[in-house]
Amino acid sequence: MLFDGVCNLCNAAVDFIIRHDPKEYFLFASLQSPIGERWQKRCGVHQETIVLVENDRCYTASTAVLRIARRLQGWVKLLYVFILIPRPLRDALYAWIARHRYAWFGKRTTCRIPTPEEAARFLS
């Protein structure tokens, strides 16, 4: 999963995913990292979206969020039902939140540094 490493909302989402992913299915890289930049080019995306790479396929925006949710433990997997909503509508809501994320949740001056416990989950 590629995420905006300076976005507080995105980092909180990574924390949430780590807590609700006991099978450690997800690995992470910031969009700003060299590996993140390579995957962005490969997926044809830019730094304004989350990217999930599964089975060598790229998913972005609301589809990425919902595909992540369905793999997590607990109630959050129920959110996958929203995949039934047409993607343009889901992505419009995603884009609106993405446009305001720094104003609402803040921004870090540097990318996230994983803790020693998290290090194996982050690609370098």
C-alpha positions in Angstrom: 0.0 0.0 0.0 1.3 3.4 -1.0 0.3 6.4 1.2 1.1 10.1 1.5 3.9 10.0 4.1 3.4 13.6 5.3 -0.4 13.4 5.6 -1.6 13.0 9.2 -4.8 11.3 8.1 -2.9 8.9 5.9 -0.5 8.0 8.7 -3.4 7.5 11.1 -4.9 5.1 8.4 -1.6 3.2 8.3 -1.7 2.9 12.1 -5.3 1.6 11.9 -4.5 -0.9 9.3 -1.5 -2.2 11.2 -3.7 -2.7 14.3 -6.4 -4.5 12.3 -4.2 -6.6 10.1 -3.0 -9.4 12.4 -2.0 -11.6 9.4 0.3 -8.8 8.3 -1.1 -8.9 4.8 -0.2 -5.3 4.0 3.2 -3.8 3.4 3.6 0.0 3.2 5.6 2.6 1.4 5.2 6.3 1.3 4.4 7.9 -2.1 7.4 10.1 -1.6 9.9 7.2 -1.2 11.9 5.9 -4.1 9.9 2.7 -4.2 6.7 4.7 -3.9 7.7 6.8 -6.8 8.5 3.7 -8.9 5.1 2.2 -8.2 3.4 5.4 -8.9 4.9 5.5 -12.4 4.1 1.8 -12.9 0.5 2.4 -11.8 0.2 5.7 -13.7 -0.9 7.7 -10.6 0.2 10.7 -8.7 0.7 11.7 -5.1 -2.9 12.6 -4.5 -4.2 9.1 -4.0 -3.7 6.0 -2.0 -2.5 3.0 -4.1 -3.0 -0.6 -3.3 -1.1 -3.2 -5.3 -2.6 -6.6 -5.2 -1.6 -9.5 -7.4 0.4 -7.1 -9.6 -2.7 -4.9 -10.1 -3.0 -1.3 -9.0 -6.1 0.0 -7.2 -6.5 3.7 -6.3 -8.8 6.0 -4.4 -12.0 4.6 -3.0 -11.5 1.2 -4.6 -8.1 0.9 -2.8 -9.7 1.9 0.5 -12.5 -0.6 0.2 -10.2 -3.4 -0.9 -8.0 -2.7 2.1 -11.1 -2.7 4.5 -12.2 -6.1 3.3 -8.9 -7.7 4.4 -8.9 -6.2 7.9 -10.2 -7.8 11.1 -13.4 -6.7 12.7 -16.3 -4.5 11.8 -14.3 -2.5 9.2 -14.5 -5.3 6.7 -18.2 -4.6 6.4 -17.4 -1.3 4.7 -16.6 -3.3 1.6 -20.3 -3.3 0.8 -19.8 0.3 -0.4 -18.1 -1.2 -3.5 -21.6 -1.5 -4.8 -21.8 2.3 -5.1 -20.7 3.4 -8.6 -17.0 4.2 -8.6 -17.4 7.8 -9.8 -19.6 8.6 -6.8 -17.2 6.9 -4.4 -14.2 8.6 -5.9 -15.9 12.0 -5.8 -16.2 11.7 -2.0 -12.6 10.3 -1.8 -11.3 13.3 -3.8 -13.2 15.8 -1.6 -11.7 14.4 1.5 -8.2 14.2 -0.1 -8.4 17.9 -1.1 -9.1 18.9 2.5 -7.0 16.4 4.4 -4.1 18.7 5.2 -6.5 21.5 6.4 -8.6 19.1 8.5 -5.9 16.8 9.9 -2.6 18.6 9.3 0.6 17.7 7.6 4.0 16.6 8.8 7.3 18.2 7.8 8.9 14.9 7.0 7.7 11.4 6.0 6.8 8.8 8.6 9.7 6.8 10.1 8.5 3.3 11.1 9.2 2.2 14.6 11.5 -0.8 15.0 8.4 -3.0 15.5 6.9 -1.7 12.3 10.0 -1.7 10.2 9.4 -5.1 8.5 6.1 -3.9 7.2 7.6 -0.9 5.4 9.3 -1.3 2.0 12.6 0.5 1.4 
